[in-house]
Amino acid sequence: MKTFNRILITGMMAVAMLACTSEFEETDKNPNLTTVGNVRASGMFEPLLYGSANAWLNQTWFWNNELIQFTAFTGGLTRQEHRYSIADGNWQSTWNLYAGYANNAVHMYDLSVEQEDRALQAVALTLKVLYMSNLSDMFGDIPYAEAFTARNPGGTTTPVFDSQMNAYKAMFADLETANELYASEPVFAKPALDGMYGGSMEAWRKFNNSLYLRLLCRVSGRTEMQAGAKMTEILNTPASYPVFTSNADNATVKFSGSDPYINPFALTSQGEFTSSGRKLTRQLISMTVVTDGGGAQVYEDPRLAIIGKKNPDATTNPANIWIGTVSGCTAEEQSTVDRGTSWLNAPVFCRADAPAWFMDYAEVQFILAEAAWKGYISGGETAAREYYTEAVTASLEKWAPFGQFSATPVTISESDITTFLDSELASWDNAGDKEVLIADQKFLALFWTGMEAYHEYRRTGYPTLTIGNGTVFNDYTLPTRFAFPNTTMATNEKHAREALERMGGDNTMKTPVWWSKQAIEAN
């Protein structure tokens, strides 16, 4: 990543890169790259925050959007992720990314314990869970209890893979510990380093517990995890478990716009970012545009003109309408379905100070809407509707300020939000299946938030996606996970094989992860 490299050049990334690993086993074979005690824990924080924010942006653009049919690269055959052309090098780089950041977070935690910095202990645990949850959600069972231990006495270079259930329980324990540390009101020594919350422990605590809700929601289909009981405890004791209460609490990494703190897409041309390759899909357009019986587009989601842009070519799009390409189309279909297709709105996303999100208030409200609807928490349909309305409102209000950066400025007013909530796209009263409505609108609200839409699709099965005729690379099956890299299979085969046996499948992109709808329904 360009910004990541700038921070490295200025020296701020040196410690993190020394601690970073290409994967678990390589980390464990190089335990002396950075010795605990040689650096300050605070020296690792800023690289972790900005580096992972850059990674989240890249992951959502490169992987999430293509897998989950927000976009499809139909500008040629150099990129075929939307056709599920994903191989070992891709699995390895994804494994490296999350494991590397998690290793650095663990290292920062060890340093902060030695240096008696309780603020960074708490932050390190929150970030560790953020990174490790994504590693697990991408691959399934992973090392957790024994991960990154080779630098310690009695550590191992071949860590056991925890079941995904046990990994989640361990993550819950880490979040509980972090919450207690935040509650002790530690002082963040260098608040200027914190480009997300300015060193506010109260704000970090809200993020920690909102992340807890995300992970409880993820495993809510597994009754043995008793997710509803913990959600209820969190809701009933807000003083003990504060969570996001408005968009002001969003886990937003803010880039100043000055080198090296710039959004990684700031130096990306419109062609590189979208128009020469990644186009909006029919799936996305169908979920955000109302078309009447005569084919006219009569209404659209107010967010669409902020995240997207109509193709301005009068020859290929003479009616000036939203046109989506076909995700997973064949090479033969490509030139036809790509004609006049809409783009991502580069002026909105490709700015030096465009932010990155790890999580937002809307997601918390969608989690509670689903939990109330399914009876995990109290309130029933009345509460579910209130949470849902607040979730949709929060999402539109989050995107509204970015409309000013569109070539043709876009505004979203209170009346626009009311109209949207009454429209056939989002109306609670007119929805035949409230569970689908919540899932579909949550899916849209997760746009540009890491891999979350991909995770949620596998958990809920919604929205209903059409698998294209060109998805031959995974036998017309949307990947259920990423496979363990060859290096992992070679260097830690015994434990990796145990994990696959427990997961009930081969090391392919067709073996479902434990919390997924597919895995639950198969049992």
N, C-alpha and C positions, 0 to 999 in steps of 0.2 A: 504494500500500500504506500502511496506517495507521501502522505502525511506521516505515516508510521516511520518511513525512512528519514524524513526530515528531523523528527524527534531523535532518531538514532544518531544522525549527524551532529546535532547540537549537544549530544552527550547524555540527554535525559533518558535515552533508551538503553544505555550501556548495561546497566545492572540487569534489567529485565531480559535482555537478549542473552546475557551470560547464563541466566537461570533457565532460559527457555529450552524446550526439548522438542525433538522431532517426533517423539512418541514415548510411551511409558518406559519401555525397555531401554531406549537410548538414554533417557534421563537417568535411569538407575545404573547404567554403565558409566556415567560421567558425574559421579556425585560431588566432585570437587570444583565444578565450574564456578560456583559462588559459595563461599563458606559462610554459614550463619555467623553473624557478628562482625563481618568485614564492612558492611554497609548499613546505612540507616533504613529502617522500614519505609520511611517517608520518601526515600529515593525510588521506591518501586511503585508507589501509588499512581503517579501521573501517567507513566507509560502504560500501566494496566488499564486505566480508565480510557485514555484516548486511543490506545492501540486497539482495545476490544470494541470501542465505539466504531472505529473504522472498519473492523472486521464485520460487525453487525450490518453495517451499510452494504458492504460488499456481498455478504451472504444473502441478504434479502434480494439484492439486484441480480446476482449471478445464479443463485440456487432456488431460493424460495419462490420467487416470481415465476420462474420457468417451470418448476415442478407443479405448482399449484394453479397454473393457468391465469395468472395476472398478466403475464407477458409471454411471448414466444419469439425466439430468434428465427425469423423467416427471411432474413436478408441474405441468406447464403447457406452453405453447408459446413462452415467452419465451426459452428457451435450447434450442437444437437441435444442439449440437455432436455429440451421439452419433448424430445423423442426418447428420453431415458438412456441416452448414450453416456453412461457413467461407468468409469472403470477404476482400477486399483489406485492410479495416481490421484484421482478425485477423492476416493475414500481416505487415502493416506493424508492428503492435505487438510481435509476436514477434521480428521482425528488429531493431527498435529496442532491445528489451530486451537481447538477447545482444550486439549490436554496441556498444551504449552501455556496457555493463560491460566488454567487451573493450577499448574505446577508453580507458576509465579505467585499466584494468590496464596498458596500454601507456604511458599518461601517467605512472603511478606508477613504472613501470620507468625511463623517461627521467629522471625526477626523482631516483630512487635511484642511477642511474649518476652523475649530476652531483654528488650529495651523498655519493658513495662509501659507500652503505649496501647492502652485499652481501646482507644478510638479506632486505631488501625487494625487491632485484633478483630473488632466487630465488622469493620468494612471488608477485611480480608475474607472473613467467613461468608458474608453476603455475596461477594464476587465469586468466591470459590463455588458456591451453590449455583449461581447464575451460569457459570461456565460448565460445571459438571452435569447439571441438569440437561443442558443442550447436548453434551457428549452422549449421555445416556439416551436421550430422546432420538438422537440420530442413529445410534448403533444398538441399543438394547442393553444387555448386561455389560458392565464395565468394571474394571478395578476401582474400588473406592477406599475401603479400609486400609489396604496395603499399597495404594498408589503413592508414588513419589516418596517412598520411604528409604531408598537405598543410601541416601546421605546420612541416615540415622543409624546408630548401633542397632543391630538386629534386623535391619531393613532387608528388602528383597529386590532382586532384579527381575523376578518373574511373579508379579503380584497376582493373587487370586482374583478372579472376576466375581464380583458380587452379583447376585440376582438383582434384577431391576427393582423388585419390591424392597430388598434390603438396602439397595443404594438410595432409594427414596426415603426410607426410614432414617438412614444416616444423614441425608440432606435435611430432613425435618429437625433432627437433633442439632445440626449445625446452625440452623436458623433460630432455634430456641436459644442456643448459647449466645448467638449474636444479639438477639432481642434483649437478653438479660444484660449484656455488656452495654448496649445503647441505653438501657434504663438507668444505668449507674451514672449517666451524664458525663461521660469522659469528654475531654477537650481535644478537638482536632487541631494539632499544633500549627499546621500551615494551611489555613483555609484558602489561600490564593491558588493552591495547587488543584483544588477541587472544582473542576469545570462543570459539575452537575449540581451540587448542593451547597457550594461555598463553605464546606466544613460543618454544616448543620447536622448534628447527630439525630435530632428529631426527624429531619427529612429522610436521612438514611434509614432510620428505624421504620418509617412508614414504607419505604421501598422494600426493606427486608420482609416485612409482614405481608405486603401485597404480593411479593414473590412467593411467599408461603401459600397464599390463597391460590395463586396460579398452579402451583405444584399439587395442592390438594384437589383442585379441579381436574388436573391431568389424570389422577389416579382414582377419581370418584366412581368410576365404573367398577372398581374392584372393592367389593363390600368389606373384605377383610382389612382394608386400610381405614375404615371408619372416618372417611373424609368429612362427612356431614357433621359429625360430633365436634371435630376440631374447628370447622368453619363456624359453627354455632358459638363455640367458646370465644373465638376471635371477635365475632360480632357483638357478643354480650359483654365483653370486657375491653372496650376500646382504650381504656387507660393503660392496660397491660399489653394490648396488641393494636396499637394505632396503625391504620392503613391509609391509603390515598383517600382524600375527601374532596378533591377538586383537581382540575388540570394544573394548578400551581404546584402540585406534588409530583407530577410526572417525572419519571427517571429519564431526564433529557440531558444529554451531553452537549454542551454549548461550545461551539467553535467560535473563537473571536474573529476569525477571518484574516488574521495576521499570521504569516509564516512563523512557526510550523503548525499553528493551531488552525488549520483550514480543513474543510470538508474534502475528502479524497476525490470527489467528483468535480471539484471546482475547476480542475485543469482538463476535464474531459469534454470533448466537443459534443454537440448535439448528435452528430452522426454516430460517434463511438458509443454514446450513452443509449441512444434509442432509435433514431430514424433509419440508420443503416442496418439495423438488426432487430432489436427487441421492440416489438409492437404490442399494443394492447390486444387482448383476445376477445373472441365472441363471448366467451364465458363471462368476462368482466363486464362487457357492454350489456349483456342480457340481464345482469344483476343490478345495473345502474341506470338503465334507460327504459322508459315505457313506450311501447310502439302500438299504435292503434290498428284496427282491422285492415286499414288500407296501407299499412306499412310506414306511416309517418311517425317520426319520433316526436312525441307530444310532451314528454316530461323526462327530467334526468335528475339523478342524485346530485345535490349541490356540490359534493366533493369532487365529482368527476372532472369538471373543468379546471380543477386545481391540480389533481394528480395526472391528468391526461390532456392531450391536445389533438384536435381534429387534424387530419392530414390536409394541408392547405392547397394541395395540387388540384386545380380546377378540372384537370383532365381525368384524373383517377377518382376524384371525389366531387363531382359537379354539384351534387345536392348539399354539400357542406354538412354532412351528417357523421355521426359516430359509426365507424366501421371497425370490427374486430377481426383479427386473423384467426386461423384455426390452430390451436395448440395440438402438437402431435401429428400435424399433417404430413403426408408423404412428400418426398422431394419433387415428385411430378405435380402435386397439387400446389406446391409452394408459390409459384409465380402468380397463380390465379387468386388464391386466398389472400395474398399479400397486397393486392391491388387496392390502393386508397386507404389502407389501414391506419388507425390512429396511433399516436406516439405517447410515450411518457412526456410529461411537461418539464423539459430540461431547465428552463429558467427558474423553476421552483426548486428543483433538486440539485442542480449544478451551480451552487453558490458557495463562496468561500466560507460563509458563516451559517450554512444550512445545518441544522442540528441532527443528532442521531437519538433514537429512542430505544431504551431497553424495555420499558413498560409504561402504560398510562392509566389514568383514572377510568377511562371508558372500559378497559379490559376488566378492571375490578368489578364494575357495575354489571357487565355481562356475566361474569362468574356468578355473582349473587342472583341475577335474574334466572339463570339456569338452575342454580341450587334451590331457589324458592319454588320454581315450577316443578322440579322433580321431588320436592319434599325433603331435601337434605337439610334445609334450614326452614324456619317457620315463616308463615305469611301467605303461603299459597299463591293463587293467581293474582290477587290484589298486589302483593309485594313484588311478584315477578314482573308485573306490568310497570310498576314504579321504577324498579331497578333498570328494566329494559329502556324505558323512556329516558331516564337519566344517562344511560350508556350511550344511546344514539345521540342525544343532545351534546354530551361531552365530546364525542368523536367529531361531530360537525364543528363544534366550537374550537376544538384543537386545530383543525385544518383551516378554519376561516382566516386567520392572520396571514397565511401563506398565499392566499389568493392575490395579494397585492403584487407578487413577483411574477405572475403570469403576464405574458405579452399583452393580453387583454385582461386587465384586472378583474378579479372575481370577488364578490362579497357574499357572505352568508349572514343574513339577518335573523332575528328571533322569529319573524313571520315565515322565513324560508324553512326554518327548522320545524315549525308547527305544520307547515304544508307537507314537508317530507314525512313527518310522523303520521299524517293522514293519508298519504299516497299509497297506491297499491304496492309500492316497493317496500314500505316499512310499517304499514298499518297493523297495529296489534289486534284491533277488533275484527278486521277482515281476513286475518291469517287463519287458514284452516288448521295448520299445525304449528303451535307456538314454539315447540322445541326446534323445528326447522327454521322458523323466523329468527329466533335468538341466535342460532348457530350461523346462519347466513349473514346476519348483520355484524356479528362478532368477527367473522371471516373478513368482511370488508374493512372493519375498523382496525384490524391488525395489519393493514397494508403498510409496508415500509418498517416493519418491526421484526427484524431478524428472520428466524425460521418459524415464527409462531403460527402463521396460517397453515403451514405444512403439518406442524404438530397437531393442530386442532382438527384438520381434516381427517387425519388418521384416527383421532380419538372419537370424533362424532360421526364420520361418514358424510358430512355435509360441508359445502353444498354438493349437489349432484353434478359430477363432472363427466364430460364425454371424452372418452379415451380415443385419440386419433388413430387413423390407419397406419401412421408412420412410426408408431411406438414399438417397433420390432425388437429393439435392443434389450427390452426386458419382457418380451413375449406379451406385449399389450397389457402390461400390469404396471400401474403407477407404483413406483418404489415404496415398499413398506418400511424400509430402513436403508442405511448404507451398510455394506458388508465390512467386516473387519479387514484391515489392510493385510497384504501378504507378509509384510514385515512382522506384524503381530502374530500371524499364524505360524511364522517360522521360528520366532524367538520365544514365544510363550504359548506354544501349541496346546499343551496339556490343559491349561486353564481356559484357553479360548474354545477348545473342543467341548469342555464341560459346560461352558456358557451356551454354546449352540445346542447341545443336547437338552439343556434346561429350557431353552427358548422354543424347542420343538421344530427345528428346521435346519436347513443347510446355510452355509455362509454366502447367502445371496440377497438380492434386493426383493425377495418375495417372502421372507420369514418375518412375520409381524412382531412388533414389540409388545411387551406384556400388557401395557395399559391400553392398547388400541382396541377399537371396536371389533376389528377382525379377530384378534386373539381372544377377546372375551366371549364372543359369539361362538368361537370354535370349541370352547370348553363345555 
